Amino acid sequence: MTEQAPEPLTLDLARDLQNTLRAEIAPGLSERELDAVEARFGFTFSADHRVFLAAGLPHGSRSWPDWRNGDPEDLAERLSQPVEGVLFDVEHNGFWHPAWSPRPAGTSNALQIARSELAAVPQLVPVYSHRYLPGTAGECGHPVLSVHQTDIIIYGNDLADYIRNEFTGRASSLPARATVGFWSYVVHGGPGTDVAAPTPYTPYAMSAQEAAEHLRMLALERLIGRQHYPHQLIEAGLTALVLDVETESLPLLAGLSRTEHENADALFEQVLAELALTGGLPSDDTETPWETARWELVRWWLRLIVNGSLAPGAGGDVITYEGWGALARPQSLRPLVDKVDAYNDWEVIRHGTREQLAGAIVAEAERLLAGPWPPLD
């Protein structure tokens, strides 16, 4: 099936989107102003970003870059942050792109090579806070990326999808995809986490009951459209088998070799049917798509965060996207989302103070789990 591409942004749609923002909207930038910004800072807006800014200029909050009256040093720093974040991980966290020449032993030489390589990657242009669009002249439909060092995730399939997701809690059903060179690698193959990619958790089950619950949660993730790597299904099957969960197909799923990974999905479905888990899944009969399933999954992701099976930042990003966004921004999740946003703040990343904020995410997860479910707004 041919993948559906996002529609080009129009001025009318851009204005409709801006009406949903909690921001003041100044008159849009003229073509001359847009050209002047590009010339001054040495980058190009993508086509849909130009349309969005021509429709109106959100301002009144530091999160929105003010391309008309903003501090030039602040704007330049925002533009440099994605590359500087990658360089930070090169220096401190061992990041190295496989297409670069072999990493030299000395840190200064490694940084010199990395900076030279990064000079050729597509420029990322700030949209809001640490959300960025690739700056590719004349092109539209690129995803909006949430960027902090090499922890990069997709927050919308295009600019319109991002605005709906971030500010109204409505996202499209289009499959998320990264489209631009180096940044696509970081999302899909590097250390970053794509919120629409398989949940990056570690299996945790210690009993047959927990193993069956694990299988059910994977089934719920599939129900709302999340994907799984074959090895995740196989590991879940193997864990259940070791913990004495009994079905006819479970040994077949658990025993799949790497060359047999294409059989994992079908065998997983058989295991679900044999455990009578398929018939017990929630139906999509509420105003919010898969509302019951999503609340159940939010509780599971919170448990994974608390028991250490899912990193607080990655888990918080998934809950923000699949819970907060898809469930129309429930106020009960707002404290968690605020802590995740603080954890992802560039200044926090740059000053190395994320550990304390990771603890705050865990504490908020514990608080939510101790209360009624779903939590009351």
N, C-alpha and C positions, 0 to 999 in steps of 0.2 A: 504494500500500500504506500502511495506517495505521501511523504510527510507534509502536512499542512503548514504553510508559512504564515507568520503574522502579517496582518494588513498594514500598509504604510499609514503613518499617523497623519491626520488632517488637522487643520487649524480648529475646526468646530469640535472634533473629538478632544483635542488638547485642552480647549477651554472647558469642556464638560468635565474632564479629569481634574482640572485645576479648581473647579467649584467644589470638589470633595476634600480639598486640602485645608488643614488648619493653619493657614498662612495668609498673609497679605499678598495680593497679586498686583504688581505694578504693570504699567503698559509694557507690551512685549518689546524685545530688542529688534531694531531695524536690521535689514541686511547689512547696512554699513557698519552698525555696531557689532554685529556678529563677526563680520570680516575683521574688524579692528581687534576684537578679543583674540581671534585666532592668530593674527599677525603678531600681537604683543607677546603672547605666551608660547607661540610656536607649536600649535596643535590644530586639529580640525574637529569640529563637531560632526557627529553622524547626522544623517538627514533627518531622522525623527527627533533628535535632540534639538536641532535648529528649529524645527516646526514648533516644538514644545515651548522654547524660549521666545519665539516670535509671537506665540499666542498670549503670553503673559510671563512676567518674571516673579516667581515666588520669592518673598523676602520676609524680614521681620524676625528671623531666627537664624542663628549662626549655622544651623544644619544646612540651610539652602545657600549655595554659593551665589553671591551677588556679583554678577558679571558686569554690572553697570557702575556701581559705586563702591564695590568691595575693596578691601585692603589688598593691593597687588602682591605683597609678600605672603599674605594668607592664601590667596588663590594659587600662587606659585607653589607653596608648600603642599596644598591639597593635590595639585597635579603631580607632584613628585612622590607623594606618599606610597603609591603602589610599588614603584621600583625600589624606593628606600626600604620598604618592608621586606621585599625579596632579598635585598642585600643584607638586611639584618639576619635573616634566616641562613643565608650563606655563611655569615660570620659566626653566628652563635648556635645554629641548630643543624648544621651539616647539609643544608639544601644544596643540590647541584642538579641541573637539568641534564638528562642523558644525551642530548644532542650537542652540548657544549664539549669543547676539547677536554681531555682528562684533567681533573682537578689537581692543581699543584699543591705541594705540601705546605707552603707558606700562606697564611691567611691574607696578607696584603696582595700577593700575586693572584690568589683566588678571587678576591674582590675586584681586582683590576680586570680580569677576564670576564667576570659576571657583569660588571658595569658596561663593558664593551658590548657584550651579547644583548643586554637589556636595552641598549640604545636603539636596537633594530626592531624591538617588539612593538605592536600597536599601542599607541598612547591610550591610557584609560582616563576618562574625563569625569569629574565628580558631578553627580546628579543631586544627591541629598546625603548629608553625613558621610559615611564610608561606603555608600552605594555608587557604583561607577558604570558608565557606558563606554564601550570601545569607541575611540574617535576615528572613524573611518569615513572619509569624505564621500558624500553621495550615496551611502549605504544606510539601510534601515533594517529593523527586525533583529538586531543583536540583543542578547539577554543583558539584563542589569545584574551586575556582580556585586556582592558584598565582600569587601576586600580588607583583610588585616593580615599583613605579612603574606605567607603562602597558605593561610587558611582562607580559602576563597570559595564562596558558595553562590549559587544562582538564586536570585530573589524575584525574578520575573522573566518570562520568555522574551519580552520586548518591553519598551518603555511604558506602554499603556497597561500591560499585564502587571508590571511592577507597581505602578501607582495604585491599581485596584487592590493588589495584594497587601501592600504596605499600609494604605490609608483607609481602605474600606472593607478589608477582609475577604475580598472576592478575587480569586485567581482563575485563569483559564484552565482548560483541560488539555491544552497542548503539551506534548512531552517536552520537558526541559532539555535544552541542549546548549553547549558552549560552542562558539563559532569562530573564534579568532585566535589563531596561532598559539603562542606561548601560553596565554591565559587559559585556553582550552585544556592544555596539558595539566596545568596546576589544578583545575577543577576536577578533571576526570582521572588523571593518572598520578598526580602528585599528592602532597600531604593535605591539601585542602579537602573540605567536605561539601559536596553538593547536596542541598537539602532535599532534592528530588531523587537522589541516588539511594541505593540500599543503606539502611540505618547502620552506622559503624559501631555496633555493640559487640561485646564479648559474651558468649553463652554462659549462663549462670546457674542452670537448673541443678538441684541437689537431690530431688526426689521425683518419683514418677508423676506426681501431681504437677510439680513445677515444669517438668518436661512437656506434659500435655498442654499446660498453659502457654508455654513457649510456642508450641506448634499452632495453637489458636491465635496468638498474637501475630505470628507470621501470616496466617490466613487473613486476619483483619487488615494488616498492612496491604496485602494484595487486593483486598476488597476496595480500598480507597484509592488504589492505583499506584501504590509504591512497589518498586521492583526489589528483587533479591538476587544476589549472586548465587550461582549453583552451589558453591561450597557452603554458603550459609544454610541452605536447605539440607544438604548432606550432613553437616555438623549437628543440626537440630535433630535429624533422624538418628544419628549415631548416639547422641546424648540420651535420647529417649530409649533407644535399644539397650544401652548399658544400664539404664535405670528401670529396666523390666517393663516398659510399655510394650504391649503385645499387639501387633497387627501383622497380617500376611505380607504386606508390601514394605514394612519398615526395614527388614534386613536388606531388601533390594536397594532401597534409597540409601541406607547407611553404607552399603558396600560399593557404591559407584566409584569407579576410578576416574582420574582426570580426563581420560579419553571418552568417558561416558557421561560427561556433565550435561549433554543435551537432553538426557533422560530425566534429569532431576525434577523439572516442573511436573511432568506427567505422574511420576511416582509420588511426589508430594501430594498431589490431588487425590491419588488413591489412598494414601495414608489418612488424609483428612476424612475421606468418606468412610473408611473402615473404623475410624474412631468416632464416627457420628458427629464430627465437629462442623461439617459444612452446613448441615441443617440448623445448627444452633447459632449461626452468625446473624447479626442484626440486619434488618432490611433497610432499604433507602426510602423510608416513608415519611420523612420529616421535611420541613421547609428548608433546612440547611442540609445539603448533600451529606449523607452518611454521618449525621450528627452523633448518633449513639455509638457507632464504631469509633469515631474520632475521640470522643470522651474516654472510651475504654482504652484506646491506645495512648492518649496523653497520660493516663494513670500508669500504664505500663512503662512508658518512657521515663516518667518521674521515678518509678521504682528502680529502673536501670541506672539512673543517675545516682540515686542514694546508695545502691549496693556496689557502685564502682564499675558496673559493666558498660557504662556509656559515659564518655567524658562530658563534664558539665557544659562546656561551651558548645560542643557538637550536639548534645541532647537538647540544650536550650534553643539552638537554631532550628532543629527539627520541630520542636513544640511550637516555636514562634510561627513557623511556616504552615504546619499541618493542623495546629490547634488554634492558636491565637488568630491567624489569618483566615483559615478556612471556616472557623466557627463564628465569624463575624465579630471578632475582637472582644470576647467576654472580659468584663472588668475583673473577674476573679483571677484571671491569668496575667493581669497587667503588672503586678509586682514582679513576677518571674521574668516577663518580657523586658521590663526596665533593667533588671539585674543582668540579663543577657546582653542588652544594648550597652550597658556600662562595661561589661567584660570585653566587648568588641570595640570599644572606643580606642581610637588611634593613640591618644596620649597615654592611656593605660598600657597598651602594648609596648609603646616606645620606652616607657619608664620601667617596664618589667614588674608591674604590680598586679598581674592577672590572678595570681594564686589566691590572694585574699578574696577576690571577687568570684572565683570559682567556688570557694567555700560558701559564699552568700547564695549562689545558685542552688547548691546542695541543701542549704538550710531552708530555703524557700520551698524546694521540692518536698522536704520532710514536713513542713508546715501544711502544705496542700494535702499531702497524703493522710495527715492526721485528722483532717476535717471531713465533712460530708462530701459525698460524690454523686454527681458532679458538684463542684464547689459552688456555693451560692454567690451570686453577684451582689 
